[in-house]
């Protein structure tokens, strides 16, 4: 298990399959929410995560294992629903409050 303090997250990447769908929407929404906290939010295909150098990765459960294999020392938080998933909101809250974020 890997973890990071929400206060140390400066680069959050939403990992996706191809970078053209729901992950883009989530990335834009989170970028807007976290911009005042100096967090850069982007999206990236899971096979290009190394290029992004993220502090934290969010991805759909179906990509979680691939993301963890690509970035074994980076926390990977998986979610089930693209809209309204409580895991996504808990990551946002942890960043805002400086709380610990751990992968599964």
C-alpha positions in Angstrom: 0.0 0.0 0.0 1.3 3.5 -0.9 0.0 6.7 0.5 0.6 10.5 0.4 -0.6 13.5 2.4 -3.2 15.4 0.5 -1.2 18.5 1.2 1.7 17.1 -0.9 -0.4 16.3 -4.0 0.6 18.8 -6.7 0.0 16.6 -9.7 -3.1 14.4 -9.9 -3.6 12.3 -13.0 -6.9 10.7 -14.1 -5.8 7.5 -15.8 -7.9 6.3 -18.7 -8.0 3.8 -21.5 -7.5 6.2 -24.4 -8.0 9.8 -23.0 -11.1 10.8 -24.9 -14.1 10.2 -22.6 -15.3 10.5 -19.1 -11.8 10.8 -17.6 -11.5 14.2 -19.5 -14.7 15.4 -17.9 -13.5 14.3 -14.4 -10.1 15.9 -14.9 -11.7 19.3 -15.9 -14.0 19.2 -13.0 -11.3 18.4 -10.5 -8.9 21.0 -12.0 -11.5 23.6 -11.4 -12.2 22.4 -7.9 -8.5 22.2 -6.9 -7.0 25.1 -8.8 -6.8 27.3 -5.7 -4.7 24.6 -4.0 -2.0 24.6 -6.8 -2.9 21.1 -7.9 -2.4 20.4 -11.6 -5.0 17.8 -12.8 -4.6 16.1 -16.1 -5.7 12.9 -17.8 -3.5 10.3 -19.4 -3.8 6.9 -21.0 -2.8 4.3 -18.4 0.1 3.2 -20.6 1.6 6.7 -20.6 1.5 7.5 -16.9 5.3 7.5 -16.5 5.4 10.6 -18.7 3.1 12.5 -16.4 5.1 12.0 -13.2 2.0 12.1 -10.9 1.8 12.4 -7.1 -1.5 10.6 -7.2 -3.5 8.6 -9.8 -7.3 8.2 -9.9 -8.7 5.6 -12.3 -11.7 3.4 -12.9 -11.5 0.0 -11.1 -11.0 -1.8 -14.5 -7.7 0.1 -15.0 -6.4 0.0 -11.4 -4.1 -2.9 -11.7 -2.5 -1.6 -14.9 -2.0 1.8 -13.3 -0.4 0.2 -10.3 1.9 -1.8 -12.5 2.9 1.3 -14.4 3.6 3.4 -11.3 4.2 1.0 -8.3 5.4 3.8 -6.0 2.5 6.1 -6.6 -0.8 5.8 -4.8 -3.6 4.7 -7.1 -7.1 5.3 -6.0 -9.8 3.4 -7.9 -13.4 4.4 -8.4 -16.5 2.7 -9.7 -18.7 5.5 -11.1 -17.5 8.3 -13.3 -20.1 10.7 -11.8 -20.7 11.1 -8.1 -18.4 8.4 -6.9 -17.6 8.8 -3.2 -14.0 7.8 -3.7 -13.4 10.8 -6.0 -15.0 13.1 -3.4 -12.9 11.6 -0.6 -9.7 12.3 -2.6 -10.8 15.9 -3.1 -11.6 16.3 0.6 -8.3 14.8 1.6 -6.4 17.2 -0.6 -8.3 20.2 0.7 -7.9 19.1 4.3 -4.3 17.8 4.0 -5.3 14.3 5.1 -3.7 11.0 4.2 -4.6 9.3 0.9 -3.9 5.6 0.5 -4.5 3.2 -2.4 -6.3 -0.1 -1.9 
